[in-house]
Amino acid sequence: MSWGTATLTSALPENDASALDARVLLASALQRSVTYLYTWPDKAIGSTELHRYQRYIAQRGQGTPVAYITGQRDFWSLSLQVSPATLIPRPDTETLVEQALLRLPTGPATICDLGTGTGAVALAIASERPDCQILAIDVVAEAVELANSNAQANNLTNVTVLQSSWFANIQGQQFDMLVSNPPYVENLSPYLKQGDVRFEPASALTAGSDGLDDIRYIVQHAGNYLTAQGWLLLEHGYTQGPAVRTLLQEAGFIQVSTVNDLSGQPRISGGQWCAKGQVVCRSQ
Ligand code: GLN
């Protein structure tokens, strides 16, 4: 493992997680858990596993994200398969799940996850709320397949996955909550040239010159797909909070606010739908 760490440190000097990456890749090459490595630190490694480990370290040395090499990433309490067709689930997005769970009514409710990717947000909510029905949509066929297979692997039967470009294939349906981690990076952001994001699909990352194209679209149309007082919750870039709150207010949402992620950055904004003219909304 020290060989792997040293190789990664010299290949990717800007990455400060070489030791962790080497450990996760070794565990994956051995098809064991990281705990196994701590339990049996001196165990000899077979030649098939050694070659696999060397291949993994070479791939990582070229910049490929660890999750694309192992094909797996933990999110919330779930183990998810990932592929280069989708974004790798981030810890920041767990804040979106927390905020959704805080706002869901106590009884059964319907939720739609827009742009589900691996299914991370939809599946995490589904695992906490077996009484709720979740529809997860994505425009990318491989993502739909992946989210479906992640739902099955985690035995979550209260999630349905559908291929749709945002609301295109859910016309006429209404939900108690819409959640989304849409693309929100500026098209020309220098951030796209660094680290793992270079390997992730642009379709999951970028949204116009200010990064807000998809968020604008979702906010402007969301009301048609929400029940009265239903919630819309969106992940966004850490500088986009004020713009997203303005969009929500202009579209007629109330109780608009922003919540920080685990690193203390403004990350999730949302509001409650208030169909115009409803007495219940004016009184709040
Ligand atoms: N927060 C993500 C990142 O840092 C961007 C994800 C997104 O666009 N939804 O790469």
Residues whose N, C-alpha, C, O or C-beta is under 5 A from the ligand:
A	BS01	LIG	N181 P182 P183 Y184 V185 A204 L205
